Amino acid sequence: MNVRRAIGTTVALALGFAPVTIAGAQPRWADGALPGGPAPVGRTAGMGVRGHVGIEVAIRLARSTDPDERLRGIERAAAVHTPEALAFLERAAGAAGAGAVDPHAPIDGVARTDPRALLVVVRALADWLDTEEARAALASIVAAPAQAFSTRAATAPTDDPSADDSRGAERVLLARQQAAVALAESDNLLALDALLAVARSAGPGQMPALDALAIHPPAPPLLGSAISMAPATIGLAVAIGDLRSLDAIEAAMSASDPAQRAAALTALGVAGDSRILDEARTALRDRDPRVRLAAGDALARLVAPDAALAIEGLVGDDATVIEGLRLAQRVESDGVIKAAAARAAAAANAEVRAAAVAALGRQTSPLAVGALEALVADPGIQGDVACAMARSPSGAAMAAIERLASGSAPTRRLAARAYLVRRLVRGERSAPLDALLKELEATGDARDRAVGVQARVTLGERPIEAALGDADARVRRAAALGALGQRSASTRRALLGRLGIETDETTRQVLAVGLEGGDPGGVVPTLGLVDRARMGGPDAPLAALALAQRGDERHAAEVDALLEANDPVLRAHVARGLGASGARDGVGRLARAYAMETDARVRRAIVAAIATRTGEDRLAPARQITLRLAARLDPDRVVRWTASHVLATGSAPSRPVFREVAWLRLVPAEGATLPRDLAAALVDSDGMALPIAFDEDGYAVVPGVSPGDVLVRLAPRLPPYEALPP
């Protein structure tokens, strides 16, 4: 940010795509101590001996060649709420000195040399939003080009420089996001105009600015003329419910830019504006496929009588087939069913076939179930077809699964898996398929028995202890997966009890699902948890959770190292464990982790963990400061909501009890074979990592997961924080 003295002028932000400039702001001083000046409105001009000494020490530390000392200097200034501290922070945030720092250099831009320091400066400036200097400094951080910041905190490097750069870049992004949220919260017209200028640009600050404006929608009309509307800004206007912008958006449907036309059609469809029906029908003939898809989406959202016919056309068009099939999941039509079935049967593209099967699985007509049955013999999409049958809303689906069960051994197993999912998701039962599960459970073929045992354990029809005693490791793994459908303390004890005597390594990893609630009984030795957490396998996150929850001071250094691991899933589980532990310094350790954490899911875990620390920790300063920071500036809505709830009620929000079932299938590459004894980690939408294993057919049916998208990690992972041997 450029700052200059302007006598007799009013303060104004220069808007546009260039870096933000402010006139009439606090001037530069010589490179000595920052002198006092007029106090901001509502502030105290004097700062006392302590504040004066604090600023002098901050300046000295900020000029150090040691990055950690520079960080401490900035933290000192952030803790001193005086005009002199504001001047220090504004200079540290500036762009003038974004290079290396030496003892004789000015402090200008020193925060831009270290992403950690940049976060500290942004949060400190957010406490000065009633001053133009702070708002201009924050706006400059949001709008600055990527090269304005160093992504490497030149502190002790790790053995993975690329990970250091990646974490630094993530911290720079978080600093932009928090700076944008602070500006949007200020409700200052000039600050909001600056954010809108960044939102209309194509720079790295665009998404932080858009997200911040969605969190704190501006009071004046968001959009101006159609000429100035970027597609992202159009979407924002509708997302925040700015109905005053609808006329301007409607005008954008005639813009020359197809991206703008498509954004306008989609936005008005989301807004439920039925005035655009005729324009949407016309747009189905647009030369640009994005516009045609947006028109179909708008017709579907507005429940137009001809929406199904429009989507049928999109499915038949090679340029729009994938997205058209996704839209087909929202409409009911025999024409759509026939178009999707044709794509599923004849398309060479695997993604197209999968999308077609998914579209058929959303239709209620028996015609769709018949189309699925015709496809079930195709080994390339057989698993997708069975899953679609299992979830289908059609009343004809159960009979189709029963017919599937009359085939060969592999298709009988497939029918059993589909029936398990249908019972869990739809609550429907079938006497022939119940008999099939019992038959498979009692067979001598371990492949069949594994499917039957898992289903019966999941449904609570077979005791977990008996299932874990099976002679075949494949069956024991299946039983452990089934236990996820019957979560209880006794089930976890049974799993951990078997873990101590299990000899098959893949099965041991799956049995670690018993560590989901920690290990309050101390069944697994602490050193065993340390080893498994270090190994970085599918069971490492749960082992780390149990280790942190144990609160053993002798292994506090191990836990802290895991809390700083490169793997965000591991970090999140350590945070959960610390929250549930009895460690006296648990809140402080979690607060320090939150301050520099870049991954939203990890911050969710940290805030949730801090929320559970009540009793003596309820009013701990670290707990209160972190919750207030999270509620105010965190760019993630879940983090903000959780922190606000805790501050308002004093207690952690209850977790939803609704559970889903994941249907996973491995498909080998052409010419390859399925690996045997393959363990993996499934990370559900709640961030919980569950060790799982695929059976010999390549399937894993995982009950008890949180609804939403899941992440599956197949490849073995490197140790999370130890260096590889030379």
N, C-alpha and C positions, 0 to 999 in steps of 0.2 A: 504494500500500500504506500503510495506517495503522500507525504504530508508537507504542507507549506503554510506560511503565515499569510493571512489575507485580512488586511485592515478594513473595517467598515463593510464587510460582506456578510451575507447570511450563510449558514452552514447548509451544504447540499451535497448529495451523493451524485456522482456522474454515472448515469445508467447506460447500459449497453453491454456489449460483449467484451469490452476491454476490461482490464483490472479496475476494481472500484477505487475511486479517488475521492477524497474529502477536503473541502476548503474550510478554513477557520478552525482546524483541529489544533491539538496541542503541538507546539513547535519542537524542533530538534534542539537539544542542548549540546554543549561541548561534551567531550568524552569523559569528563569527570563525573562526580556524583550528580544525580538528578535533583535539581533544586525544587523546593516546594513552589506551588503556584496556587491560583484560585481554586478553592475546593469546589467540586461539582455540587449542584443543587442538592440539598438534603444531606451532604457529607460534612465531616468535621475537617477544618483546614489543618489543624495541628495533628501531629502523630506521636509526639512524645519521644523520649530517649529510646525506648524499646523499638518503636517503629523505625526511627532514624537509623539505629544500628542495624536493624534487620535489613533495610534496603542497602546499606553500605556493604554488608556481608553478601547479600544477594548479587550485587554488581561484581564484587571480587570473584565470587564463585562462578558467575556466568562467563567470566573471561578465562576460566581455567582451560587447559588443554585436555583435562580429564572429563569425559562426557558425564560420568556419574556426579562429579562435583558441579558441573553446569546444571544438571537436573536438580540437584539440591538447592542451588541458587534460585532457580525459577520457582521451586516449591516454596522457598522462603518468601519470595515476593508475593506469591499467590496467597499466602497466609496473612499478609499485612494489608488490610483494606484501607488504603490511604491514596490520595491523589498521586503521590510519588510512586506508589506501587503500580497504579494504573499506567502511569507514563512508562515505567519499566516494562510492563507486560505488553503495552502497545508497541514499543520498540522491538522487543524480543519477537513479537509476532510478525514484524515487517519483513520486507523482501530484500532490504539493502545488503544484508550480510549473510546470505544463505550458504556461504562457503565454509571453509574451515575456520575455527576460532583459535586465536592465540592470545597471550596475556595482555597484549597491547592493542588488540582490535576492539572496535566498538561492539556493543551488545546487539546492534540492529540485526534482526533475523536469526538470532541464535537458536530460537525455538524451532526453526525450520531445518536445523541440522540434525535433529533427533526427534523421531515420531513420539517418543514418550513425553518429551518436553512440550511438544505441540499440543498434546491432549491436556496437559496441566494448564497451559496458557488459555486454551479455549474455555475450559471450565471456570477458570478464574475470571476471564473477561465476561462470562455469562452472568456474573454477579454485578456487573457495571452496565447493565443494559439501558440505564437512564442517561448515559453519556454518549455523545456522538463518537468520541474516540474509540470506545469499546465496540460499538456497532460497526464502525468502519473497519476496524481491525478484524472482526469476525467475518464481515463480508469479503474482505480481501482474501482470507483463508479459504472460504468457500469457492471463490472465483479463480483462484490462482491456477496456473497451468501445472501439470504433473511435475515438470522439471524444476519447479520452485522449491520442492521439498526433497530432502534426503530420506531414503527408505531404510537406511542402515543406522541404527543407534550405535555409534562407534565405540561401544563398550566391548567387554570380553566376547569375542565371536564364538559361535558354536562350531561343531564339526560339519555343519550344513549351511554354507553361506547363502544358498538359494532360499532356504527356509527363513534365514534372518531377513533377507530382502522381502520375502513374501509377507512375513509378520509385520515388518515396517510399513509396507504399502497398505496393509489392512488397517494399521493404526492411523495412517494419514487419512484414509477414507473415513474412519470413525471420527476423527477430529473434524473433517468437513461436515459430516452428518450432524454432529453435536453443535457445531457452530451455526449451521443452518436452522436447527431446531430452536436454538436460543434466539436467533433473529426473528423467526416466525412468531415466537412467543412474545416478543417485545411489543407487537401490535403498533410498531412505528411505521408510518407510511413510507418513509424513505428506505427503511430496512426491507420492507415488503417489496418495494419496487426493485431494490437491488436483487432480491431473491428471484423475482420474476424475470429479470434480465438474465440471470444465470440459468434459470429453468428453460428459457427460450434458446439458449446457446447449445452447442454440441460438445461442450467441454466436460472435464471430469467432475465439475460441480453440479451438472444438470440434475442427476438423479437425487443427490442429497437435497438440492433445493426443492425439487418436486415432492419428495417424501415429507420434507418439513412443512411445506404448504398444505399437504394433506392432513398432517397432524394438527396444525393450527391454521385453519382456513382464514384467508383475509376477509375483512369486512367489505371493502369496496368491490365492485365487479372485477372478477378475476381476469377476463379476457377483453381485449380491445377489438380492433377490426379483424376481419377474417385474415387479412394479409399477414398479421403478426402472430397468428396462431400456429405453434408447432404441434405436431400430433400428440406428443406427450402432455402438453398443456391442455389440449382438448380433453384427453382422458382424465386429467386431474380435475377439471371443472365439473365433470359429471360425477366423478368419484366422491367429491365433497358436497354434491348436491347444489351446485351454483346454478339454479334455474334461470337466473338473469342472463346466462350465457347461451341459452339454447338457440336463440335467434341467430346469434353470430356463428354458432356451430353449424346450424342449418345452411347458412350461406357458404360455409366451407365445403359443402358437398359439390359445389361447382368449381372448386379450385383446380388449378392446372396440375398440382402435385398429387399423384395418385395416393401417396401415403397419407396426405391430408384428407383426401376424400374418404379413404377407408377408415381413418380415425373418426371422422365426423359421423359416418354411418353407424359404426360400432357404438360410439358414445350415445347417440340419440336412441339407438335400440336399447341400450342399458337404461337410459332415462325413461323408457316407455313412451316416447313421443310418437304417437300414431300418425302425426301429420306427414311423416316421411315415407309412408307405405308406397306411394306411387313412385317416388324417387328411388326407393330401394329396388322396386321391380325393374325400373329402367337401368339401374346400376348392374343388374345381373348380366347385361350385355356389354359391360365395360371391357376394354382391352386388357386391363391390368387384373391379374388373378386376385390380388389383395382386395381390390374393390369388390369383385364378385363375391368373395368369401364374406366380406363385411356386410354386403347386402343380404346374403342368405342368413347370416347370424342375426341381423336386425329383424328379418321376417320371422325367424323362429322365436325370438324374444317377444315379439309383438303378437305372437300366435295368429299370424295371418292365415287365412284359409288356404292359400297357395304356397305356404312355407314348405310343405313336404315335397311338392313338385319342384320347387326351386332347389332344394337340397339334393333331390334325385339327380338333377342336372349337374350339380357340383360333384357328386360321386362319380358320374360318368365322364367327367373331364379330367384328363391326366394331370393338368396343372393344378387342380384343386382337390384331388381325390382324398388325400390324407385328412386335411381339415374338413372336407365335406363329410367324411365318415364320422368324424368327431361330432359334427353338428347333427348327424343322423341319429345319434344317441338321444336327442332331445325331441324327436318328432315320431309320430306313429303313422305308418303308411305301407300298404302292400307294395307300392312302387319302390319305396326306399328299401324294403326287405329284399326285393328281387335285385335291385342294383347292388346292394351290399353282398348278397349271395354270389352274384356273378363275379364281383371283385375277389371274394374269398376263394372261389374255385379256380379262377384263371390267372390272377395276377402273379407276376414273377417276383415282385418286391415283397419281402417278408413283412415289412412294416405295414404295407397296404393290407395284406391278408390279416394281420393281427387286428388292425383297426376295423376291418370289415366284420370279423368275428365279434369284436366288442360291441359293434353297432347292433348286430343280430341279437346279442345277449341282453339288450335293453328293450326289446320289443315284446309286447304282451301277446301278440298274435301267435296262434299255433303254427302259422306259416313259417315264422322265424325259427321255431324249435325244429320243424321239419327240415329247414335249410341247414341247421346245425347238425342234425343227425346225418345228413348226407355228407357232411364234411368230416365226421369223426374218424373215418378210416384213413384219412390223410395223416401220416406220421408227422409231417412238418407243422401242422397246426392242431394236432389232436389234443394236446394239453390245453391250449387256449379254448378249444371247443368245449371240453369237459368243464372248465371253469365257468364259461358262459352259461352252460346248462345249470350249473350249481347255483348261480346267482340270478338266473332269469326270473322276471316277474310273471312269466306265463304259467298258467295252471297245467300246461301240457308238459312241463319240463321234467317232473318227477317220473312220469311214465317213460320218458326217453332215457332217463338214467337207469331205470329198471331194465329196459331193453339192452342197454349197454352192458349190464351185468351178466348177460347170457352169452357173452362172447368168450374169447380166449383168456388165458390167465392174465396177461398184461391189461386187457380192457376191463377185466373184473376188478383188478386193483384200481384202475382209473375210475370205475364206477363207485368203488368204495370211498375214494378220496372225494369225489364230487358229492356223494351223499353226506359225508361228514360236514362239508362246507354248507350244504343246503340245510341241514339240521341246525347248524349254528347260526346261519344268517337269516333263513326264512322260517325256522321253527317247524318245518314239515317233517312228518315221519312216514316210513314205508315198511310194512311187515316183511316183504321179501328182502329189502336191503338191510334191515336189522338182522335178519337171518344170515345174510352174506357176511356181515361183520363178524358174527360169532363163528361162522365157518372158517373165515380167514384166520381168525385168532387161534384156532385149534389145529391148523394144518401143520404139516412137517416142513413145508417150504418156508425158509426164513424170510424170503421176499414177501410172500403173502402174509405171513404171520406179523411182520413188522407193520404192515398197513392196518391189519385188523386190531392189533394191540394198541397202536396209537389212537385209533378212532375210539376204541372202548375206554381207554384211559381218559381221553379228552372229554368224553361224555359222562364220566363218572361211573361207568359200568364195570370197571375192573380196578382193583386196588393197585396203587402204584408200586407198593412193596413187592407184590407177586410178579408184576411185569418186569421190574428191575432185576429179578432173579433168573431171567431167561438165559439159556446157555449161549445164545448167539448175540454178539455185540451189536449187530444191526437192529435187533429187536429192542435191546436195552436203550439204544439211542432214540428209537421211535417212541419208547415209553417216556423218556425224558422230555421229548418235544410235546407229547400229549399232556404232560403234567402242567404245561403252561395254560391249559384250559381249566385247571383245577387248582388255582393258586391258594395256598394256605400254609401256615407254619408247619403243619405235619408233613405236607408234601415236600417242602423245602428241606426238612430234616431227613426225609427218606432219600432225597437226591444227594445231599451232602454225605450222608452215611455211606451210600454206595460209592461216592467219589473216593473215599479213603481206601477202598479195596479194589477199585476198578483197574484192570491191567491194560485195556485198550485205550490208546491216547486220544483218538477221535471221540470215543465215547466219554472219556474224562472231560473233554472240552465241552461237550453238550451237557453233561451232568452239572456243569458250573452254573446253569440257569438257576440252581438252588441258591446261588449267592445274590440273587436279585434283591433280597431284603437284608443284605449283609450276612453276617454270621454271628448273631448274638450269642449262640451257644458255644462258640469257639471250637467248632468241629474241625475246621481246617487250620493247621498250624500257621502261625504268622509268617514264618519263612517260606512256607508253601505259597501263600498269597503274594509275597514279594517276588518270588521266582516267576509265577504265572503273570503277574503284572509286567515284569521286565521283558518277558518273552514276546509280548506284542501279538499274541494269537487271538483267536475269536473270543476267548474267555478273559483276555487281559482287562477290559473295562470293568467287568463285574468283580474280578479279583482286586482291582485298584479301589473300587467302591468299598468292598469289605475291609480292605487294609486301612483305608482312611477312617472308616466308621469305628474300627477297633480302638483308635485313639492312643496307640502305643507310642509313648514319647521316644522310645529307643529307635523308632523307625520314622520319626517326624521328617528327617531329611529326605528319606525315600518318598514320602508322600508329597513333600513340597516339590521335589524334582518331577514327579508325575503331574503335579498341578501346573507345571510349566512345559509339559511335553509338547512336541509338535502336533500330536494327534488331538484335535478338539474333542473327539468322542471320549478319549481317555480323560482329558481335563474335566469334562462335564461330570463324569462318574466320580472322580476324586472329590469334586465339589459336593456332590450329593452325599458322599460318605462323610465328609467333614461336617456337613450340616447335621447329620444324625449322630455324630460322635459326642463324646463327653470332653473333648479337648478344650481346655480353658482358653486357649488362644485361637480357637477355631474361627470366631467372628473376624478377628483381625487378619488372619491368613486369607479368609474369603474376601474381605474388603480389599486387600492388596491385590488379589488376583483380579477382582472385578475392574479395578482402576485401569488396567492395561489390556483387558480381554477384548479381542476383536470379533470373535465368533458369537453370533446372536444366540445360538442354542446353548453355548457354554454360559453366557450371561444369564440366560433363563435359569439354568441349573444353579448358578451362584446365588441369584436373588431368591430363588425358591428355598435354597439351603439356609441362607441368612434369615429368611422369614420363619423358619422352623426353630431358630435359636431364641427361645423365650426364657422365662425365669430371670435369672440374674443378667442375662444378655439382652433382655428386652429393650432396655434404655441405654445400652452400650453406645458410646459416641460413634464408633466405627459402623455399627449396624444402622444407626439413624442417618448418618451422613451418606452411606452407600444407598440406602433406600430412597432418600430425597434426590440424590443425583440420578438414580435410575428412573424414578417417577417423572422427573423433569426433562432430562436431556437424552435418555436412551432412544435411539431411532427405532427400536423394535417394539411393536405394540404390545406383545405379550409381556415383555419385561416391564414396560411402563405400567400396564394394568396390574400386574402382580405387585409391584412395589407400591402403587397407589392404594391398592386394597389393603396391604399390610399396614401402611401408615394410617389409613382411615379406621380400620377395625382392630388393629393390634394382633391379628392372627393370620396365619397363612391360608390361602384359599384351598378349598378341598379339590382334589383331582377328580376328573370325570371317571365314572365306573364303566362306561360303555366300552366294549371290546370288539375287535374285528378279527378276521382270520386272513392270513396272507397265503396266497397260492403262488409258489415259486417253481420254476422249471428251468433246468439247465439244458441248453441245446448245443451239442458239440459242433465245432467247425467242420466244414466239409472234409471228409477223409479221416477225421479224428474220432476217438471213442471217449465215452464219458469216464472221468476219473472215478476211482473207487475211494471210499472212506474220506470224502471231501467235507470238511467242516468249514463253516463260514460264520460271519456275524451279521445279523439283521438289526439295523438301527431303525426303530419305529419313529413315528411322528412326534412322540414325546421325548425322543432322544435316548431311550433305553436300548442298550446293545445286548442282544440275546444270541448266544452261541447256538448254532443250528447245524444240522448235517443233512445232506441230500441222499436219498436212497438210490438203489442201483438203477432205477428207471429214470433218475434225474429230477425227482420231485422232492419238495419240502413243503408240507402244509403246516403252517405255524399259527396256532390259535392264540388268543389272548393279547394281540398287539393293539396299540392305539390306532384309531382310524386315521387315515391320511397316507401320504407317500412314505415309502420305506426305502432305506439304503441297504444294499447287500454288498458285503465285502468278501470277495472270494479269494483274493491273493493273500499269501502269508505276509504279515507286516514285519518291518524291522523293529528292533528294540526301540522303545519310545524316546530314550534320552541318553543312552550310553553310546560312546564312540565305537565304531567297528575297529577290530584289530588291524594294525598296519600290514 
